[in-house]
Amino acid sequence: MFKLFNKNVKNLRPDEFKNEMTGEFVLIDVRTKDEFKMGHIDKAVNIPIDRISTKIGDIRKYSGKKLLIYCLSGARSSSAAAFLDNAGLEGIYNLSGGISAWNRTFA
């Protein structure tokens, strides 16, 4: 479905991901609304994975900013990142291990 190699997607450890949270960026949580309500990374916007394709126009408005994407474990965000890469967006960062890894690192 998606390219195996996504040239514009960088998979980062939590500490590396946090370091990218500077300058112009948008933080996208692709978990469900209920998961998002249970807790999320500060400043994140919730665009569930099943809405990414219908929200691509909104996401394109962030062109020129880093797109920092995460989910629970890194699987859904990896798929979302690949979709955005295939849609021609650049500067995409995926949180390897998702918010679970984030919480283990920064809790």
Buried (B, 14 or more C-beta within 10 A) or exposed (E): EEEEEBEBBBBBBBEEBBEBBEEEBBBBBBBBEEBBEEEBBEEBBBBBBEBBEEEBEEBEEBEEEBBBBBBBBBEBBBBBBBBBBBEEBEBBBBBBBBBBBBEEEEE
